[in-house]
Amino acid sequence: MRGEAAQAEFAACVRCDPVLALRLQLLPVDFCAQRDLLRALLLAAPVVAGASQVSYVGRWRQSIGVAHLAQALGVRSGVVDAEAAWTAGLAHNLADYLDTDIMPPAHAADWLEALDADGWLADAVRYHAEPLARGRAAHPLVRIIQLAYQLATRADAVDSVDVRAALAALQMGAGEAAQLLADSQVQVRQLAQRFGLVDAVAQSASGGFDRLARLYAAQAAQSALHGHFRQSDGSSSQTFGLLQDSLRALFGIEHTCLFAPGVDGTLRLTTRIPAGAGLRALAIPPDDGHSALPRALARNAPQQFERGEAEAALVDEQIARLLGVTRFLCQPLALHDGQMGVLVAGDALPGLGLSPLWRFTLTECSEMLRPAVVPAAAPPAAPPSVAPAAQSDDIPRDRVRRAVHEVANPLTIMRNYVNLLSERLGADSAVQRDLGIISDEIERVARIVRGITLAEEIAVPAASLELVSVNSVVSELVRMALGTLFAPNKVNVQIDLNPDVPPMPLQKDLLKQVLFNLAKNAVEAMHAGGHLKFITRLVAADGQRQIEIEVADTGPGLPAAVASHLFEPVISEKGGDHAGLGLTISRSLVERLNGQLSCTSTPQGTRFLIRLPTLQNGQAPLTTTRYGSM
């Protein structure tokens, strides 16, 4: 999509996709200005794979064949616009691509009514298979599509009486029609070869690779959607505008509105998403168990409503009528003022609320609505006589966001290649264990990087806590670093884990990052090799039972000048990629775990102690929620 040539090539490709071509024409979104959303749409579109490609290829070849013939007939006769003829021909069998449980085949042409104010395009699709004699006096576009369909699907159609009569009405002969048909068949074969859609497609033997491709596409679509929402300046009006564009493009949802608790506690229409004035008259009590809106808030889960349900609340019937829809999905949504609202999505497909892409879209919207962390008040300006402060090292926030967004792509590629290797290398337990470590570390990096853009508070949010075995974290770290950090540097490792140490609620990634920082520092301190020990124990401190983790090395110890500023951010003397922040970050992470980090150092070695409180009364409820993949 960069440059005019690429845009033209993209348009030529999409023009041959019966579904995407129509979706893009129907959307009121300027994709030239919102390429992230276009990328998300293309990546999220379902792809036919395996044995099902056989039937798909047949449908697609018929779509292209009729479209090419219709365009050629339109140009030759001069009675219809060539592009309209192509679109109608491409969409003539649209019903074959749709889920017939959602829309009956007879209503497939209804999708096209928005493309033509007079409805001729929809009629051409609706009546394409009717006998030619019945359409003798119909609109020219209808007659062109009927004729193209007959030529493309009937053997020896050019020799039949009805086809010759239709050709004569366009002042064309059978010989000319036969030549157009031959040209069309050549074009279909060339396009099929270009897009990999051959006549016979055997069932795919690379099921693992197909799954990997789908996984990559889904995660890349999420990355694109993340970039789409980052266009917002943080205002609710712009964020909800981006949300509406996303719902139209990705899920075909045209009709939406938003309800939120009013001053009297009832759910009322908000102005954040424009909607019909009639909806403003509604006020839904929060304890109305019949309405899907309060149920969605009470259960904190999407709720579906279908018109005509026997036990449904009448107010839901009225909302559907005023929105002009037959069903809607009620989705709880965190708003910028800390309230929980209910997004009403009209004509949402059943089960949409369980779709990962749907949940990701709503999460991205909520993150953009989340109020930014207010920085601490700046100290009073120094008097003029004071020397000016050193230039700030702060990186602009926009630059950080762009960098985080770009990091997501290589992380996704690495993750997916690990999955591919796992598929190819079979069930070898040692190999799978090592690949599992790589995959876990990629996920951890993704969560760390993603956390940069969430502007999280220092306090640990309850939703990110897990019940974690500290002993398991230590064992996992040693196993992960044994062959890559310890053995190559001639460091022997000893672990002494107290079996009585209980699982505790904490953020596993934070503890693992602290332990790795300490281990890496210890290895770098023991230039000629040495001994590194990990110990866990239960201790009593300040009247509480605590878990203590000791990381001790046999290095030369810390110089007094370094020890006195150990946890302060300084310029590292190690050179290379060291920033002098490792211990500062480690202490900050331990404090986020409500713990303490201390250090003692002698010429015989350095010893770090991490103390973490065990579960106390009043601790927030535990969950197993983890930050999502990028």
N, C-alpha and C positions, 0 to 999 in steps of 0.2 A: 504493500500500500504506500510505498515511498516513491514519489515521482509519477508523472502522468502515464508513462508507459506501463508501469506496474498496475496502476489503477485500471487502465484499459484491459489489461490481461485478467485482472481479478473479475471485472465486470463480464468478460467473455466466458469465464469459467462458471460463475454463478448463473449466468443466463441459461446454462444447460442443466441446471438443477431444478426440477419441477416444483419442489417445495420451498427451497430457500429463495428462489427468484421471486416467488409470490409473496413470501413473508417480508422480504426487503421492500417490495413495492407497497405493501399494505402498511408498513410502519411509518409513523409521522416523525421519525427520528433522522436527524442529519448525521449519517455515519461518517461523513468526511470529517466532521468536527469531533466525533466520539468514537475513535477507532478502537479504544479498549473495549467498548461495549460490543462493537461489531466482532472483534476477535473472540469475546466470550460467547457470542451467539453462534459463531461458526464452530468453535471447539465443543460447545455443549450440544450441538445438533446430533441426533442419533445416527450411527453409522451401521449399515448392514454388513454383517460378516458371516463367514462360514457358508453353510448350505443354503441359508435364506437368500444369498446373493442370486441364486438361480432365478427365483421368481421376480426378484427386484430388477434384474437385468432385462427380463422380458417387458416389464412395465415401462422401464426407462427407455428402451429402444423404441417402443410404440410412441411414447411422449415426444421424443426427438423426431421420429419419422413424420408424425402428423404435424408437428410444429414447422419442420422444414418445408413440407409440401404446402401447408397453409400459407406460409410466407411467400413461397414461389408463386402460388396461384393468385395471391393478393397483388404481388408486383406485376404479374402478367396481365391480369384483368383490369387493374387500376380501380377497383370498386371499394377496396378497404385499405386501411393503413397497414403497412407491412409489419410494424412492431406489434400492433394489436392482434394481427393474425398469428404471429409467432407465440404471443402470450396465451391466446385462447387455445392454440394447438398444443402447446406444452402442458396446459392445465386440463385438457379434455378428459383425461382419466384420473383426475385429482382424487376421486373417491378411492382409488386403489391404494393410495398412499396414506389415507387417514385411518384412524382408529374407529372402526364402525360402531363400537360400543358407545363412543362419545357423540358421533354425528352419523346419522344414517346416510348411506351413499346418495340417496335422492337429494340430500340437502348440501352436498359438497360444493355445488356452485354458489351457494349463499356466501361463501367466503369472498367471492370476487365482486360482489355488488359495490363495494367501496371503490373499486378501480374504474368504474364507468357509471356516470350519473344516469344514463339512459338504460343501463342494464343489458346492453347487447352482448357484452363479454360473458356475463353470467349465463345468458340465454344460449350462447354458442356452446358453452360447456354442458349446460343442462340438456340440450337437444341434439348433441353431436351424433348419437347413434340412431336417431329417428330416420325412417325411410326418406329418401331424397324427394320423393313426390310430395310428402307432407310439408316440406319446407320450401316448396316452389316459390311462394310469394313472401318468404320470411326476409328478415334483414340480411344484407349481403354477407356480413360476418358469419351469421349462422349458416348460410348456404356454403360458404367457403370451408368452414370447419367440417360440415357434414361430408362434403366432397373429399376433402383431404383424408378424413377417417376411412371412408369407403376405399379409396385408392391404396391406403397404407395397410389395411387389414383384410381386404377381400382378394382372393386369388383371381386373376384375370378380370379385375374390376373394369379395366378400360374397354373390355369387349361387351359389357352389359348395357342394356338399353337405358336404364335409369341414369347411369353414370354418363353415357354419351349425351343424354338430354341435358343433364346439368352442365356438362362442358360446353354444349352448344349455347346455353344461356349466357355463358361467359365469353362466347365467341372464340372457343378453343376446340381443337380436334383431338381425336384419340391418339394420334402419333405424337403430338406435342405433350400430351399428358403422360404418355409412356416414357418420354425422355425425362420429364420432370421427376417421375417416380424413380427412374434409374439413378438420376443425380442425387435424389434424396437418400437412396439406399447406400450409395457410396459415402455420403456425408455421415450417415449413422455409423457405418463401419469404422470410419476414421476417428470419430469422436469416442466410440466404444474402446478403441485401442488406446487412445490418448488417456482416458480416465480409468483404464484397467477393467472395463466391463465387457468381458468376452461372452461369446454365445453360451458356453457351458462352463460353470464354475464348480469345481469339486469342493467337497466339504473341507474347510481349512484344517490342516494338520498342526498348525502353530497356534493352538488355543491359548497357550501361555502368552505368546506375543500379542495376540488379539486383546487379551485382558490387560496386558501392559499398556498397549496403545490407548485403550479406553481410560485406564487410570491416569496416564499422562495427560490425555485430553481434558479430563475432568479437573485435574489440578491446575493445568495451564489456564483453563477457563476461569477458575477461581482467582488466579493471579491477575488475569486481565480485568476481572470484575473489581478486584481490589484497586487497581489503577484507575478504573472508571470513577469510583466513589471518591478517590483522592483529588478529583477536580473540584470538589466542593470547597468553599471558603469557610465551612463550618456553620453557615446559617441554615436554619431548618427549611427555609423555602427552597434553597438550591439543592439541599440534600434530598428532600422529598421529590423534587423535580427529577433528579438522577434516579431515584427509586422508581418513579413511574415509568421512565424510559426503560429501565431494566425489566420491569414486569411486563411491559408490552413486548420487548424484543425477545426475552428468554422464555416467557410463559404464555404469551398471547393474551394477557390480561389488560383489557382496555378500561374497565370500569372499577374504580376504587374509591374508597372514602376512609376517613379515620375518625374513630370515636375515642374520647378520653374523659376521665372523671371531671365533672364540673364542680363548682363551689359547693353545690348541695350533695355531692357524692354520686349523682346519677351519671351514666354514660351519655355524653352529648357529642354531636358532630363538631369537629374542629375545623379551622380554616386552613390548616397546614396543607391539606390536599383539597383542591377545588371539587365541589360536588353540588348536586341539585339543592335548591333552596328548601324544598319540601322536607329534606332530612333534618333541617334545623329544628323542626317542631317536635322531634322525638327526644324523649328522656327515658332511659332504660335503668330501672333499679338494679343495683349491683347484686341483689340476692334473687333475681329472677332466674330460677333454674331452668325455665323453658327456653329462654333465649340463648342462642349460641355465643353472643358477645360476652355476657357475664361469665358463662361457662369457660370460655377461653381464658379469661383473666384468673378465675378461681383455680383452674387446673394448670395454668401456665403452659398450655399446649394448644395447637391449632384445633379448631372445631369446624365441622362442615355443616352447611345447611342446604337443603333442597326444597324448592317450592312444592307445596302439596303434602308435606309430611303431616301426619295426623296429630302428633303431639307438639308440633312446633309452635313457638310463640307467634302471635299475630304481628308483633312489631318486626319480626324477621321477614315475614311475608311482605310487609310494607317496605322495608329496606330493599328487598329484591325488586319489588315493583318500581320503586323510585330510581333504582340504579339501572333498570332495564335488563335484568339478568334472571336466569332460572335457578341458579345456585350461587353460593358464595362461600369463601373460606374466611374464618375469623382467626387472625394471627396476632398473638400478643406481641407488643413492640415497645421497647424501652425508648422513652422520649427524652429530649434534651433537658427538661426541667426535673428529671428524676421520677416522673410518673410513668406508669405503664398504660399504654393505650392499646386499642384494638384496630388493626388494619383489616378492612373488609375488602377482599379481592373477589370481584364478580366473575362468574363463570370459570372459576378455577377448576382444573381437572381433578377428579377424585384421587386422593393419595398424594396430592402435590405437597402438602405440609410435611411429608416424610422425605421429600427429595433433598439430598445433600446440597444441591445448588440453590434450592429455595432457602434453606436454612442459612447458607453462607451469605446469600444476598441480604437477608434481613439482619444478619449479624454485622455486615459491613455498614449498613445504614445506621444501626444503633451506635456503632463505634464513632461514626462521624457526628452523631448527635450528642455524644457524651461530652460533657463540659471539660475543657482543657484544664490541666492542673495550674492553679494560680501560683506564680512564682513568689517567693518571699520578697518582702519589701526591700528595696535597695537601701543601703546605708546612706546617711547624709553625705553630701558632696564634700570632699576634702578641701581645706583652705588652699588658696592659690599657691602658698609657699611650699606645699607638700609636693614632692616629685610625682610626676604622672605615673599611674599604674602601668604595669606591663601589658602589652597587647593581648587581648583575650584569645584563647585557643578554641572557643566555641565554634562549632560547625553550624551553619544555618540549617534550620529545621527542614526546610524544603529539600535541601541537598541530602539530608539524612534520609528523608522519606523516599527520594528517588533511588538512593543507594540500596535501601532495604528492599524496595520493589524489584530492583534488578538482581539482587542476590537470590530472590525467590526462584528465578528460572534455573540457574545451575544447580541449586539444591534439589529442585524437582527432578532434573535430569539424573543426578546422582542417585536419588532415591529409586527412580524407576529402573536404572541399570542394575542396582542391587537386586530388585525384584526379578529382573530378567535373569541375572546370574543364579539366583535361587532356584528359578524354574529349570535352568539348564543343567545345574550341577547335581541335581537329584537329592537323595535323602541322607547323604553323608553327614553325620551329626556334628563332627568337628567343623566342617565347612559351613553348615547352616548356623552353627553357634557364632562363628566369626562374622558371617554376613549379618546375623541378627545384631551384633554389636555395632557394626558399621551403620545399619539402618537406624538403630536407636540413637546413635550419635548425630546422624543427619537430622533426625526429628528434633533432637535437643537443640541443635544449632538453629533450626527453623523456628522453634519456639522462642529462643533467645532473641533472634533477629526480629521476629514478629512482635515481641513484647516492646521493642523500641518504639514502635508507632502507636502503642496503646496508651502511652502516657500514664502508666500505672502509678498509683500511690505507693509509698514506701511500705504501708501496712499490707500484710499478706491477705488477699481476698479469700474468703471462706471457700468459694467455689473452686479454687485451685489447689486445695489440700487433698492429700491422699494418705491412706494408712500405709506407712512405709517401714520396712525393716532396715534399720541402720546397718546391721551386719551384712545384709544383702547388697546394699549400696557399696560398702567397702569391698566386698568380694567381687562384685561386678567391675569396679574400677580397677582392681589389681589384675583381674583376668583380661580386661581390655588393654591395659598398658604394659602387660608383661613382655610381649614380643615386640612392641614398638617403642617403648620408653625405657623400661628397666633393663632388660637383657642387653640391648645394644650398648648401654652405658655402664655395663658391668656392676649393676646394682642388685644386690640380693634383697629379697623382700620377705618379711615375716609378718604374719597376721595373727593376732591373738584376740579372738572375738568372744565376748561373754555371752553364753547362750541365754542368760536370763534377761538380756536387754529386750524390752518389749517393742513391738511395732508402735509407731507414733505418727501423729498427723503432721505432715510437712510437705513442702514442695521438693520432690525428689531431685529435680534438675538443679536447684540451687545448691543442695548439699553435694551433689556430684561435681558441680563446677568448683566449689570450694576445695574439695579433696584433691581434685586434679591440679588446681593451682598450687597447693602445698606440695604435692608429690613432684611436680615439675620443678619447682624452686629447689627442692631437696636434691634432685638428680643433678641440676646445674651446679649446686654447691659442691657436690662430690665429684670433682673433675676426673679423678683416677679410679672412680668406682667406690663402693662402700656398702653400707647396710641401711635399709629403710624399714621401719616398723610401724604397723597400724595396730592400735589397741582400742577396744571398746570396753567400757565398764559402766556400772551404775554407781552414782555418788549422791551424797546428800549435801545440799548447799542452800543456804537461806531458808532452811526449814522445808525444802522441797526435794523430791527425788528427781535427779537429772541424769541424762546420758552424757557420758564423756567420751570423746574420740581423740586419741593421741596419735600424732604423726611425728615420728622422731627419726632424725638422720644421724650419721656419724661423720658429718662434714667438719670443716675447721671452725665453725661458729661464725657469728656475725661481728663485724667490727663495731666498736662502741658508737661511732658516728652514725652508722646505719641503724643499729638497734634503737637509738634514741628517737629516730623518726620512722620507725618501721612501718607504721600504718598510714603514713602521710603520702599523698601522690607526689612523686619526685621524678626527675629525669633519670632513667636507669643508666647505670654504667656498663650494662651487659652488651649494649649495642644490638645490631640486628633488628629483630622485630619486637624487641622488648620496649614497653611504654612506661615501665615503672609504676604500674597501677595494679598489679596482680594482687598484692596483699591488701591494698585499699579496697578493691572490689570484694575480696574474700571477706573482710570484716563487715562490709556493708551487707553482703548476702547472709552472713551468719546473724546479723542483727535483724534482718527481715524474717529470719526463722525464730525470732525472739530468744536468740542465744548469745553467747559471748565467745570471742576468740582472743587467746592470749599466747604469749611466746616467752620462752626462756632459752638463752643461748650461752654456751660455754665453748672453750677451745676443743672440747670432745664431741660437740654436736649441738644441733638445734632441735627444740621440742615445741611443737604447737599443740595447744589444747582447745578443742571445741566443746562447749557445754550447751546442751539443748534441754529445755524443760520437757518432761513427759506430759501426757494428757492431764489437764487440770479440770476441775469443775468449772462449768460455764464455757468450756471450749466450743467453738462453732461446730455445727454438725459436719461430719466428714462426707466427702463425695469422692468420686474417681474421675472427675472432669479434668481433662487436659486441654491445653491450648490446641486449637485445630491446626492441621497442616497448612502450609502456605499455598 
